[in-house]
Amino acid sequence: MGARIVTCVGLLRHGETAGSGRYCGSTDDVLTPRGWEQMRSVLDKDFTWERIVSSPLARCTAFARELAHRRGLPIEIEHRLQEYHFGAWEGKSAAELLVTNPERLARFWEDPARYPPPGGEDFIQFQTRVLEAWNELCVRHAGRRLLMIGHGGPIRVVVGQVRHLSWPERLRLDVPLASMNRVSIHCAATADAQTTNALTADP
């Protein structure tokens, strides 16, 4: 067999923000002091990362930049890893929507591609931008240990793709605040193989 390359990726969700518990996709909330502590606690247990990639939103970049400075690591901001834009539901909680618009919310949970929030981002375009960024990053940094700091939505997209889950199954994935999902990507040492296998890795 030919040479194999293993790329290790950590998918870290941001910690608590002032808007936690609400749909705050494109709303640029900042971490609370507890949110900072949550993220530091996760990474202090096991830090082997070589590069940091972050969503452009403040709840991710503030921590990512501080971590990169403290650890002396390179950092890049990837705008395609930004959270899903919830349109008219930005700033609202699921509990509120269950009172004001329960049928629309139920349809969104069942099939977000067909039933997005009013004024919300097209879900297929959301998935496409996230997976394009993921695939490119895994190819560009093949063989490295990469820490991606981002949001629940994009993490569910990536983990769901890796595990071949349906949309309802992806939406039900438990991705708590400041949680870490790890993915190991095994591919042949060729550019074509990296491109093909980056989205079919075992978590």
Backbone as a chain_set.jsonl record, in Angstrom:
{"seq": "MGARIVTCVGLLRHGETAGSGRYCGSTDDVLTPRGWEQMRSVLDKDFTWERIVSSPLARCTAFARELAHRRGLPIEIEHRLQEYHFGAWEGKSAAELLVTNPERLARFWEDPARYPPPGGEDFIQFQTRVLEAWNELCVRHAGRRLLMIGHGGPIRVVVGQVRHLSWPERLRLDVPLASMNRVSIHCAATADAQTTNALTADP", "coords": {"N": [[0.831, -1.191, 0.0], [0.359, 2.353, -0.59], [1.817, 5.4, 0.76], [0.24, 6.884, 3.602], [-1.636, 9.675, 4.792], [-2.421, 11.28, 7.802], [-4.688, 13.462, 9.107], [-5.523, 15.417, 11.814], [-8.292, 16.861, 13.291], [-9.737, 19.202, 15.427], [-12.889, 20.17, 16.431], [-14.081, 22.798, 17.88], [-16.639, 24.195, 19.713], [-17.745, 27.514, 20.438], [-17.867, 29.116, 23.716], [-20.174, 30.061, 26.358], [-22.335, 32.826, 25.64], [-23.75, 36.159, 25.845], [-26.122, 35.909, 24.513], [-26.744, 33.236, 24.589], [-28.835, 30.362, 24.304], [-30.6, 31.409, 22.593], [-31.471, 31.923, 19.107], [-28.778, 32.972, 17.585], [-27.337, 33.349, 15.153], [-25.954, 35.03, 13.023], [-25.694, 37.195, 14.609], [-23.464, 39.181, 16.392], [-22.478, 38.273, 19.059], [-20.577, 38.407, 22.134], [-18.256, 36.482, 24.126], [-19.14, 35.518, 27.438], [-17.641, 36.0, 30.721], [-17.776, 33.443, 31.873], [-17.988, 31.915, 29.544], [-15.441, 32.26, 28.41], [-13.923, 30.917, 30.356], [-14.968, 28.332, 30.139], [-14.021, 27.51, 27.591], [-11.252, 27.688, 27.888], [-10.904, 25.736, 29.83], [-11.52, 23.349, 28.461], [-9.42, 23.176, 26.583], [-7.123, 23.229, 28.13], [-6.862, 20.711, 29.103], [-5.83, 19.003, 27.159], [-3.61, 19.727, 24.874], [-2.529, 19.728, 21.716], [-2.388, 20.968, 19.33], [-1.503, 22.44, 16.143], [-2.147, 24.532, 14.51], [-4.555, 27.177, 14.204], [-7.89, 27.715, 13.204], [-10.526, 29.955, 12.663], [-13.979, 30.928, 12.928], [-15.308, 34.096, 11.748], [-16.769, 35.516, 13.632], [-17.115, 37.354, 16.727], [-17.364, 35.861, 19.109], [-15.862, 33.688, 18.636], [-13.417, 34.519, 17.399], [-12.152, 36.217, 19.286], [-11.326, 34.564, 21.393], [-9.806, 32.751, 19.874], [-7.709, 34.34, 18.842], [-6.459, 35.167, 21.203], [-5.642, 32.689, 22.196], [-3.929, 31.813, 20.131], [-1.916, 33.739, 20.336], [-0.976, 33.232, 22.939], [-0.026, 30.625, 22.708], [1.723, 30.787, 20.628], [0.984, 30.193, 17.955], [0.104, 29.866, 14.45], [-2.704, 31.555, 12.955], [-5.784, 31.575, 11.204], [-8.559, 33.251, 9.718], [-11.634, 32.11, 8.742], [-14.19, 32.888, 6.771], [-16.283, 31.409, 5.761], [-16.983, 29.627, 7.693], [-18.726, 30.807, 9.374], [-21.64, 31.083, 11.491], [-24.97, 29.846, 10.737], [-27.387, 32.047, 9.301], [-30.236, 33.178, 10.852], [-32.287, 34.82, 10.036], [-35.422, 36.349, 10.523], [-35.663, 35.101, 12.929], [-33.45, 35.609, 14.441], [-32.056, 36.256, 17.587], [-34.222, 35.265, 18.963], [-35.674, 32.74, 21.07], [-36.075, 29.127, 21.006], [-38.164, 28.387, 22.628], [-39.779, 30.696, 22.642], [-40.535, 30.732, 19.937], [-41.956, 28.391, 19.759], [-44.28, 29.139, 20.861], [-45.159, 31.343, 19.325], [-44.864, 30.584, 16.629], [-45.2, 27.707, 16.109], [-45.653, 25.67, 14.147], [-44.093, 26.422, 11.921], [-41.553, 26.34, 13.053], [-41.364, 23.611, 13.712], [-41.395, 22.481, 11.156], [-39.01, 23.515, 10.158], [-37.119, 22.225, 11.824], [-37.507, 19.633, 10.963], [-36.977, 19.675, 8.181], [-34.803, 21.704, 7.173], [-33.837, 22.659, 4.753], [-36.023, 22.929, 3.04], [-37.767, 24.451, 4.544], [-36.785, 27.125, 5.639], [-36.078, 29.665, 8.183], [-38.074, 32.717, 8.239], [-36.704, 34.969, 6.007], [-34.282, 33.799, 6.394], [-31.006, 32.278, 5.868], [-30.341, 30.463, 2.871], [-30.45, 27.028, 3.185], [-29.1, 25.011, 1.818], [-27.091, 26.443, 0.526], [-25.756, 27.319, 2.798], [-24.794, 24.85, 3.861], [-23.146, 24.153, 1.701], [-21.153, 26.189, 1.643], [-19.896, 25.794, 4.118], [-18.916, 23.138, 3.902], [-17.253, 23.37, 1.688], [-15.252, 25.044, 2.729], [-14.31, 23.4, 4.801], [-13.348, 21.12, 3.373], [-11.323, 22.282, 1.776], [-9.589, 23.301, 3.763], [-8.78, 20.942, 5.048], [-7.382, 19.676, 3.025], [-5.392, 21.561, 2.432], [-3.991, 21.649, 4.828], [-3.112, 19.088, 5.254], [-2.046, 16.301, 7.12], [-1.469, 17.678, 9.42], [-2.206, 18.95, 12.769], [-5.102, 20.356, 13.439], [-6.965, 22.961, 14.819], [-10.232, 23.954, 14.853], [-12.278, 26.635, 15.529], [-15.532, 27.306, 16.194], [-19.047, 27.191, 15.48], [-22.253, 25.782, 16.534], [-23.962, 25.065, 14.341], [-22.302, 24.855, 11.856], [-20.534, 22.867, 12.864], [-22.257, 20.707, 13.223], [-22.931, 20.297, 10.542], [-20.455, 19.424, 9.459], [-19.769, 17.15, 11.083], [-22.06, 15.638, 10.634], [-21.816, 15.178, 7.896], [-19.502, 13.639, 7.824], [-20.384, 11.399, 9.187], [-22.415, 10.569, 7.607], [-25.128, 11.372, 8.013], [-28.686, 12.05, 8.05], [-30.546, 15.151, 7.47], [-32.436, 15.735, 9.636], [-31.237, 14.085, 11.583], [-28.728, 15.294, 11.838], [-29.435, 17.777, 12.911], [-30.236, 16.979, 15.394], [-27.92, 16.284, 16.651], [-25.887, 16.419, 19.522], [-24.295, 19.2, 20.466], [-22.835, 20.738, 22.679], [-22.191, 23.948, 24.303], [-18.821, 25.021, 24.187], [-17.853, 22.483, 23.596], [-15.94, 19.702, 22.296], [-15.409, 18.134, 19.228], [-13.754, 15.517, 17.601], [-11.993, 14.699, 14.647], [-10.451, 12.348, 12.583], [-8.664, 12.192, 9.657], [-7.963, 10.042, 7.107], [-5.974, 9.52, 4.371], [-4.702, 8.823, 1.062], [-1.422, 9.74, -0.02], [-1.776, 11.802, -2.037], [-2.885, 14.614, -3.94], [-5.387, 14.374, -5.183], [-6.542, 12.213, -3.816], [-6.685, 13.27, -1.241], [-8.567, 15.287, -1.592], [-10.791, 13.767, -2.245], [-11.189, 12.168, 0.056], [-11.41, 13.813, 2.246], [-13.918, 14.443, 3.219], [-14.946, 12.1, 4.094], [-14.02, 11.034, 6.408], [-13.326, 9.174, 9.436], [-14.882, 9.869, 12.514]], "CA": [[0.0, 0.0, 0.0], [1.107, 3.593, -0.627], [1.881, 6.183, 1.984], [-1.018, 7.458, 4.067], [-1.541, 10.902, 5.562], [-3.463, 11.412, 8.812], [-4.927, 14.834, 9.537], [-6.361, 15.432, 13.008], [-9.005, 18.136, 13.395], [-10.599, 19.411, 16.581], [-13.98, 21.107, 16.157], [-14.422, 23.366, 19.181], [-17.692, 25.206, 19.711], [-17.51, 28.613, 21.375], [-18.507, 29.008, 25.019], [-21.39, 30.839, 26.649], [-22.412, 34.238, 25.283], [-24.919, 36.839, 26.421], [-27.303, 35.461, 23.786], [-26.888, 31.77, 24.622], [-30.213, 29.943, 24.486], [-31.384, 32.033, 21.53], [-30.888, 31.8, 17.769], [-27.894, 34.128, 17.374], [-26.433, 32.92, 14.097], [-25.075, 36.087, 12.522], [-25.574, 38.222, 15.65], [-22.062, 39.088, 16.816], [-22.359, 38.254, 20.517], [-19.249, 38.124, 22.686], [-18.226, 35.514, 25.21], [-19.208, 35.954, 28.823], [-16.488, 35.469, 31.475], [-17.944, 31.99, 31.999], [-17.672, 31.346, 28.25], [-13.975, 32.198, 28.308], [-13.436, 29.866, 31.25], [-15.364, 27.038, 29.563], [-13.147, 27.154, 26.477], [-9.909, 27.452, 28.429], [-10.931, 24.466, 30.553], [-11.482, 22.267, 27.481], [-8.12, 23.069, 25.915], [-6.046, 23.011, 29.091], [-6.759, 19.275, 29.39], [-5.091, 18.261, 26.124], [-3.323, 20.672, 23.789], [-1.517, 19.211, 20.79], [-2.717, 21.566, 18.042], [-0.41, 23.132, 15.455], [-2.671, 25.695, 13.793], [-5.922, 27.515, 14.601], [-8.774, 28.319, 12.208], [-11.67, 30.462, 13.41], [-15.075, 31.717, 12.366], [-15.028, 35.519, 11.9], [-17.58, 36.166, 14.66], [-16.325, 37.721, 17.904], [-17.392, 34.816, 20.134], [-14.825, 32.724, 18.264], [-12.121, 35.129, 17.09], [-11.492, 36.788, 20.463], [-10.629, 33.466, 22.056], [-8.814, 32.173, 18.955], [-6.536, 35.22, 18.779], [-5.778, 35.102, 22.499], [-5.004, 31.374, 22.267], [-2.812, 31.804, 19.183], [-0.841, 34.563, 20.912], [-0.437, 32.562, 24.126], [0.654, 29.384, 22.316], [2.648, 31.043, 19.53], [0.524, 29.411, 16.809], [-0.509, 30.609, 13.343], [-4.163, 31.576, 12.981], [-6.454, 32.11, 10.027], [-9.986, 33.485, 9.862], [-12.337, 31.543, 7.594], [-15.533, 33.462, 6.812], [-17.292, 30.408, 5.404], [-17.331, 28.876, 8.89], [-19.672, 31.583, 10.173], [-22.883, 30.384, 11.813], [-26.157, 30.031, 9.899], [-28.165, 33.26, 9.565], [-31.6, 32.756, 11.144], [-33.274, 35.766, 9.538], [-36.323, 36.965, 11.497], [-35.559, 34.399, 14.206], [-32.255, 36.043, 15.182], [-32.338, 36.812, 18.903], [-35.38, 34.615, 19.576], [-35.428, 31.392, 21.573], [-36.993, 28.104, 20.514], [-39.355, 28.435, 23.478], [-40.626, 31.773, 22.125], [-41.075, 30.353, 18.636], [-42.945, 27.337, 19.971], [-45.528, 29.824, 21.199], [-45.593, 32.258, 18.263], [-44.844, 29.989, 15.298], [-44.786, 26.318, 16.345], [-45.655, 24.843, 12.936], [-42.931, 26.8, 11.103], [-40.361, 25.834, 13.738], [-41.341, 22.151, 13.562], [-41.01, 22.175, 9.776], [-37.582, 23.814, 10.048], [-36.369, 21.149, 12.473], [-37.653, 18.418, 10.167], [-36.38, 19.835, 6.856], [-34.388, 23.111, 7.075], [-33.602, 23.067, 3.364], [-37.319, 23.304, 2.448], [-38.51, 25.375, 5.401], [-35.893, 27.986, 6.413], [-36.753, 30.743, 8.9], [-38.377, 33.884, 7.388], [-35.515, 35.785, 5.767], [-33.078, 33.068, 6.772], [-30.058, 31.847, 4.841], [-30.65, 29.228, 2.159], [-29.736, 25.997, 3.933], [-28.183, 24.306, 0.918], [-25.931, 27.319, 0.374], [-25.04, 27.25, 4.077], [-24.055, 23.593, 3.875], [-22.114, 24.172, 0.664], [-20.015, 27.038, 2.021], [-19.189, 25.164, 5.229], [-18.178, 21.962, 3.441], [-16.162, 23.829, 0.831], [-14.181, 25.496, 3.615], [-13.79, 22.214, 5.488], [-12.565, 20.308, 2.445], [-10.109, 23.018, 1.406], [-8.695, 23.367, 4.916], [-8.21, 19.621, 5.289], [-6.401, 19.414, 1.973], [-4.268, 22.498, 2.569], [-3.232, 21.374, 6.05], [-3.027, 17.632, 5.385], [-0.961, 15.791, 7.954], [-1.272, 18.546, 10.579], [-3.219, 18.917, 13.825], [-5.79, 21.617, 13.17], [-8.057, 23.3, 15.726], [-11.218, 24.858, 14.275], [-13.138, 27.216, 16.553], [-16.703, 27.751, 15.448], [-20.422, 27.235, 15.964], [-22.998, 24.538, 16.528], [-24.467, 24.728, 13.017], [-21.248, 24.299, 11.005], [-20.01, 21.613, 13.419], [-23.233, 19.665, 12.88], [-22.785, 20.029, 9.109], [-19.241, 18.634, 9.231], [-19.884, 15.84, 11.724], [-23.106, 14.921, 9.921], [-21.276, 14.725, 6.617], [-18.555, 12.566, 8.116], [-21.117, 10.203, 9.633], [-23.463, 10.287, 6.613], [-26.406, 11.516, 8.692], [-29.725, 12.85, 7.405], [-30.672, 16.476, 8.085], [-33.006, 15.663, 10.986], [-30.252, 13.497, 12.489], [-27.695, 16.306, 12.086], [-29.97, 18.796, 13.802], [-30.369, 16.399, 16.734], [-26.604, 16.051, 17.242], [-25.639, 17.201, 20.73], [-23.044, 19.976, 20.37], [-22.941, 21.73, 23.753], [-21.234, 25.044, 24.331], [-17.436, 24.686, 24.559], [-17.6, 21.052, 23.422], [-14.953, 19.362, 21.275], [-15.543, 16.937, 18.398], [-12.478, 15.23, 16.944], [-12.086, 13.951, 13.398], [-9.175, 11.925, 12.004], [-8.827, 12.002, 8.22], [-6.937, 9.156, 6.56], [-6.027, 9.573, 2.916], [-3.47, 8.538, 0.336], [-0.559, 10.905, -0.127], [-1.916, 12.487, -3.312], [-3.84, 15.711, -3.849], [-6.707, 13.89, -5.556], [-7.078, 11.392, -2.741], [-7.02, 14.148, -0.133], [-9.82, 15.954, -1.922], [-11.87, 12.787, -2.209], [-11.431, 11.557, 1.344], [-11.501, 14.777, 3.343], [-15.274, 14.479, 3.746], [-15.403, 10.76, 4.455], [-13.155, 10.583, 7.5], [-13.977, 8.599, 10.613], [-14.745, 10.749, 13.674]], "C": [[0.872, 1.251, 0.0], [1.071, 4.305, 0.704], [0.511, 6.779, 2.307], [-0.733, 8.712, 4.889], [-2.705, 10.944, 6.54], [-3.52, 12.87, 9.249], [-5.891, 14.797, 10.71], [-6.984, 16.82, 13.167], [-9.859, 18.139, 14.655], [-11.618, 20.483, 16.251], [-14.501, 21.606, 17.497], [-15.513, 24.416, 19.036], [-17.37, 26.284, 20.745], [-18.256, 28.375, 22.685], [-19.732, 29.906, 25.139], [-21.248, 32.293, 26.199], [-23.636, 34.845, 25.951], [-26.204, 36.366, 25.762], [-27.501, 33.963, 23.793], [-28.318, 31.385, 24.986], [-31.148, 30.552, 23.467], [-30.715, 31.755, 20.185], [-30.089, 33.072, 17.484], [-26.868, 33.8, 16.303], [-25.46, 33.977, 13.657], [-24.949, 37.244, 13.502], [-24.212, 38.083, 16.306], [-21.919, 39.23, 18.328], [-20.926, 37.961, 20.941], [-19.365, 37.107, 23.808], [-18.438, 36.194, 26.551], [-17.928, 35.491, 29.525], [-16.573, 33.952, 31.654], [-17.623, 31.294, 30.683], [-16.18, 31.223, 28.013], [-13.429, 31.045, 29.137], [-13.781, 28.489, 30.706], [-14.384, 26.6, 28.482], [-11.727, 26.884, 26.956], [-9.842, 26.088, 29.119], [-10.836, 23.282, 29.596], [-10.07, 22.079, 26.935], [-6.969, 22.839, 26.879], [-5.837, 21.529, 29.38], [-5.842, 18.556, 28.404], [-4.826, 19.199, 24.952], [-2.174, 20.146, 22.932], [-1.654, 19.863, 19.416], [-1.564, 22.381, 17.48], [-0.855, 24.404, 14.735], [-4.12, 25.91, 14.215], [-6.646, 28.151, 13.425], [-10.038, 28.745, 12.943], [-12.728, 31.054, 12.49], [-14.757, 33.196, 12.575], [-15.799, 36.202, 13.028], [-16.817, 36.287, 15.98], [-16.286, 36.635, 18.967], [-16.398, 33.702, 19.843], [-13.457, 33.394, 18.124], [-11.409, 35.682, 18.316], [-10.696, 35.71, 21.19], [-9.529, 32.899, 21.17], [-7.547, 33.024, 18.904], [-5.748, 35.184, 20.091], [-5.013, 33.788, 22.635], [-3.787, 31.308, 21.35], [-1.63, 32.595, 19.729], [-0.165, 33.839, 22.077], [0.387, 31.333, 23.763], [1.666, 29.577, 21.19], [2.296, 30.279, 18.272], [-0.001, 30.313, 15.699], [-2.025, 30.505, 13.422], [-4.678, 32.1, 11.654], [-7.942, 32.22, 10.292], [-10.667, 33.01, 8.583], [-13.811, 31.961, 7.66], [-16.62, 32.448, 6.475], [-17.702, 29.526, 6.581], [-18.261, 29.65, 9.817], [-20.963, 30.801, 10.376], [-23.972, 30.713, 10.803], [-26.895, 31.31, 10.304], [-29.646, 32.896, 9.685], [-32.662, 33.775, 10.744], [-34.089, 36.397, 10.652], [-36.27, 36.28, 12.862], [-34.313, 34.774, 15.003], [-32.679, 36.693, 16.507], [-33.524, 36.188, 19.608], [-34.994, 33.206, 20.043], [-36.417, 30.412, 20.959], [-38.281, 28.114, 21.334], [-40.317, 29.527, 23.021], [-41.308, 31.356, 20.832], [-42.101, 29.226, 18.75], [-44.304, 27.919, 20.356], [-46.058, 30.609, 20.006], [-45.697, 31.601, 16.892], [-44.439, 28.514, 15.359], [-44.724, 25.469, 15.081], [-44.433, 25.136, 12.076], [-41.648, 26.262, 11.737], [-40.25, 24.321, 13.58], [-40.915, 21.751, 12.158], [-39.52, 22.436, 9.564], [-36.745, 22.702, 10.659], [-36.409, 19.87, 11.646], [-36.922, 18.513, 8.83], [-35.969, 21.293, 6.641], [-34.146, 23.578, 5.656], [-34.896, 23.549, 2.708], [-38.028, 24.398, 3.241], [-37.562, 26.221, 6.256], [-36.684, 29.017, 7.211], [-37.083, 31.893, 7.937], [-37.138, 34.774, 7.242], [-34.214, 35.095, 6.104], [-32.221, 32.67, 5.581], [-30.549, 30.571, 4.167], [-29.795, 28.105, 2.751], [-28.769, 25.206, 3.063], [-26.925, 25.14, 0.691], [-25.088, 27.336, 1.642], [-24.188, 25.988, 4.144], [-22.894, 23.627, 2.887], [-20.914, 24.996, 1.086], [-19.2, 26.407, 3.156], [-18.341, 23.994, 4.745], [-17.061, 22.317, 2.472], [-14.979, 24.278, 1.684], [-13.508, 24.314, 4.301], [-12.883, 21.401, 4.578], [-11.248, 20.993, 2.082], [-9.106, 23.07, 2.552], [-8.02, 22.024, 5.175], [-7.173, 19.244, 4.243], [-5.16, 20.285, 2.173], [-3.384, 22.178, 3.774], [-3.14, 19.873, 6.317], [-1.812, 17.225, 6.214], [-0.7, 16.61, 9.196], [-2.364, 18.289, 11.615], [-3.87, 20.292, 13.872], [-6.934, 21.81, 14.164], [-8.961, 24.319, 15.054], [-12.163, 25.328, 15.371], [-14.353, 27.822, 15.861], [-18.001, 27.584, 16.21], [-21.115, 25.882, 15.844], [-23.455, 24.111, 15.152], [-23.403, 24.145, 12.098], [-20.648, 22.997, 11.545], [-20.958, 20.468, 13.113], [-23.152, 19.307, 11.394], [-21.598, 19.105, 8.862], [-19.377, 17.237, 9.816], [-20.965, 15.003, 11.03], [-22.64, 14.391, 8.583], [-20.338, 13.542, 6.82], [-19.276, 11.265, 8.455], [-22.26, 9.819, 8.689], [-24.859, 10.332, 7.236], [-27.394, 12.313, 7.847], [-29.806, 14.206, 8.098], [-31.317, 16.424, 9.456], [-32.025, 15.091, 12.002], [-29.152, 14.5, 12.821], [-28.185, 17.353, 13.075], [-30.107, 18.288, 15.235], [-29.014, 16.092, 17.379], [-26.4, 16.967, 18.447], [-24.273, 17.881, 20.606], [-23.114, 21.071, 21.427], [-21.931, 22.865, 23.598], [-19.884, 24.541, 24.824], [-17.16, 23.182, 24.494], [-16.627, 20.834, 22.267], [-15.354, 18.076, 20.557], [-14.219, 16.751, 17.656], [-12.698, 14.363, 15.714], [-10.667, 13.612, 12.944], [-9.416, 11.57, 10.542], [-7.655, 11.173, 7.703], [-7.051, 9.177, 5.044], [-4.676, 9.215, 2.326], [-2.701, 9.83, 0.119], [-0.567, 11.485, -1.533], [-2.972, 13.548, -3.171], [-5.248, 15.23, -4.163], [-7.337, 13.077, -4.434], [-7.477, 12.239, -1.554], [-8.369, 14.814, -0.384], [-10.996, 14.997, -1.801], [-12.207, 12.352, -0.793], [-11.634, 12.539, 2.488], [-12.873, 14.795, 3.973], [-15.796, 13.104, 4.139], [-14.523, 10.175, 5.554], [-13.982, 9.967, 8.608], [-13.783, 9.529, 11.786], [-14.079, 10.006, 14.826]], "O": [[1.988, 1.232, 0.519], [0.396, 3.885, 1.644], [-0.264, 7.127, 1.416], [0.276, 8.797, 5.588], [-3.845, 10.676, 6.163], [-2.525, 13.436, 9.703], [-6.966, 14.206, 10.609], [-6.278, 17.828, 13.175], [-10.607, 17.197, 14.915], [-11.253, 21.583, 15.837], [-15.271, 20.918, 18.168], [-15.342, 25.406, 18.325], [-16.794, 25.998, 21.795], [-19.159, 27.542, 22.756], [-20.245, 30.431, 24.152], [-20.192, 32.907, 26.353], [-24.452, 34.139, 26.544], [-27.268, 36.414, 26.379], [-28.356, 33.458, 23.064], [-28.937, 31.997, 25.857], [-32.344, 30.262, 23.46], [-29.539, 31.395, 20.13], [-30.66, 34.119, 17.179], [-25.666, 33.956, 16.52], [-24.257, 33.847, 13.887], [-24.184, 38.177, 13.261], [-23.838, 36.99, 16.732], [-21.317, 40.185, 18.818], [-20.16, 37.345, 20.2], [-20.442, 36.9, 24.368], [-17.97, 37.311, 26.773], [-17.199, 34.665, 28.975], [-15.557, 33.26, 31.594], [-17.049, 30.204, 30.686], [-15.704, 30.217, 27.486], [-12.576, 30.287, 28.676], [-12.968, 27.569, 30.8], [-13.962, 25.443, 28.46], [-11.074, 25.955, 26.481], [-8.845, 25.375, 29.004], [-10.142, 22.309, 29.889], [-9.582, 20.953, 26.837], [-5.935, 22.302, 26.48], [-4.77, 21.127, 29.844], [-5.155, 17.604, 28.776], [-5.712, 19.44, 24.132], [-1.017, 20.121, 23.353], [-1.096, 19.365, 18.439], [-0.756, 22.939, 18.222], [-0.03, 25.251, 14.393], [-4.828, 24.958, 14.542], [-6.099, 29.011, 12.734], [-10.569, 27.987, 13.755], [-12.425, 31.6, 11.429], [-14.007, 33.53, 13.492], [-15.515, 37.355, 13.35], [-15.985, 35.441, 16.311], [-15.28, 36.493, 19.662], [-16.124, 32.868, 20.705], [-12.461, 32.906, 18.658], [-10.181, 35.624, 18.388], [-9.539, 35.917, 21.556], [-8.438, 32.598, 21.653], [-6.438, 32.49, 18.921], [-4.517, 35.171, 20.083], [-3.884, 33.766, 23.124], [-2.735, 30.806, 21.745], [-0.481, 32.174, 19.601], [1.061, 33.832, 22.189], [1.379, 31.029, 24.424], [2.385, 28.644, 20.834], [3.182, 29.768, 17.587], [-0.497, 31.405, 15.972], [-2.567, 29.504, 13.89], [-4.063, 32.978, 11.05], [-8.522, 31.396, 10.998], [-10.325, 33.448, 7.485], [-14.576, 31.463, 8.485], [-17.771, 32.625, 6.876], [-18.662, 28.762, 6.479], [-18.552, 29.198, 10.924], [-21.337, 29.967, 9.551], [-23.907, 31.724, 10.105], [-27.016, 31.621, 11.489], [-30.241, 32.371, 8.743], [-33.831, 33.602, 11.087], [-33.53, 36.921, 11.616], [-36.777, 36.821, 13.845], [-34.138, 34.305, 16.128], [-33.548, 37.565, 16.535], [-33.812, 36.546, 20.75], [-34.102, 32.573, 19.479], [-37.467, 30.81, 20.454], [-39.363, 27.876, 20.798], [-41.53, 29.32, 23.009], [-42.502, 31.589, 20.644], [-43.009, 29.124, 17.925], [-45.339, 27.273, 20.196], [-47.25, 30.559, 19.701], [-46.523, 32.007, 16.075], [-43.455, 28.113, 14.737], [-43.833, 24.63, 14.95], [-43.803, 24.215, 11.558], [-40.759, 25.783, 11.032], [-39.159, 23.803, 13.34], [-40.162, 20.794, 11.984], [-38.845, 21.672, 8.874], [-35.754, 22.281, 10.062], [-35.443, 19.107, 11.634], [-36.312, 17.538, 8.39], [-36.699, 22.046, 5.997], [-34.24, 24.774, 5.377], [-34.869, 24.481, 1.904], [-38.796, 25.179, 2.68], [-37.532, 26.057, 7.476], [-37.866, 29.222, 6.931], [-36.422, 32.024, 6.907], [-36.597, 35.268, 8.232], [-33.155, 35.724, 6.102], [-32.664, 32.722, 4.434], [-31.112, 29.696, 4.826], [-28.571, 28.214, 2.812], [-27.719, 24.776, 3.542], [-25.818, 24.602, 0.666], [-23.859, 27.364, 1.579], [-22.998, 26.053, 4.449], [-21.791, 23.181, 3.201], [-19.775, 24.563, 0.912], [-17.971, 26.476, 3.159], [-17.18, 23.867, 5.131], [-16.033, 21.641, 2.436], [-13.834, 23.93, 1.394], [-12.281, 24.241, 4.37], [-11.774, 21.035, 4.967], [-10.191, 20.362, 2.081], [-7.906, 22.902, 2.336], [-6.83, 21.972, 5.484], [-6.194, 18.565, 4.551], [-4.028, 19.806, 2.094], [-2.175, 22.408, 3.743], [-3.096, 19.442, 7.47], [-0.708, 17.737, 6.029], [0.202, 16.281, 9.966], [-3.304, 17.529, 11.384], [-3.253, 21.269, 14.296], [-7.774, 20.924, 14.33], [-8.522, 25.42, 14.721], [-12.777, 24.514, 16.061], [-14.223, 28.734, 15.045], [-18.061, 27.801, 17.42], [-20.643, 24.973, 15.16], [-23.359, 22.933, 14.807], [-23.581, 23.035, 11.598], [-20.292, 22.115, 10.764], [-20.513, 19.371, 12.776], [-23.291, 18.139, 11.031], [-21.719, 18.116, 8.139], [-19.13, 16.247, 9.127], [-20.801, 13.795, 10.86], [-23.016, 13.292, 8.175], [-20.383, 12.565, 6.072], [-18.846, 10.178, 8.068], [-22.985, 8.858, 8.945], [-25.673, 9.437, 7.013], [-26.997, 13.146, 7.032], [-29.224, 14.404, 9.165], [-30.783, 17.029, 10.385], [-31.976, 15.544, 13.145], [-28.689, 14.554, 13.96], [-27.447, 17.769, 13.968], [-30.096, 19.077, 16.181], [-28.968, 15.682, 18.539], [-26.71, 18.157, 18.387], [-23.234, 17.222, 20.638], [-23.421, 22.219, 21.104], [-20.952, 22.752, 22.861], [-19.808, 23.739, 25.755], [-16.332, 22.666, 25.246], [-16.506, 21.673, 21.374], [-15.608, 17.054, 21.195], [-13.64, 17.711, 17.149], [-13.485, 13.416, 15.736], [-9.791, 14.476, 12.921], [-10.274, 10.744, 10.23], [-6.496, 11.562, 7.848], [-8.113, 8.883, 4.495], [-3.645, 9.292, 2.995], [-3.297, 10.907, 0.081], [0.484, 11.645, -2.155], [-3.88, 13.402, -2.353], [-6.202, 15.625, -3.492], [-8.521, 13.232, -4.134], [-8.495, 11.971, -0.917], [-9.209, 14.892, 0.513], [-12.065, 15.368, -1.315], [-13.38, 12.183, -0.462], [-11.996, 12.131, 3.591], [-12.999, 15.13, 5.151], [-16.97, 12.963, 4.481], [-14.311, 8.964, 5.614], [-15.186, 10.203, 8.709], [-12.659, 9.952, 12.054], [-13.875, 10.581, 15.895]]}, "num_chains": 1, "name": "protein.A"}
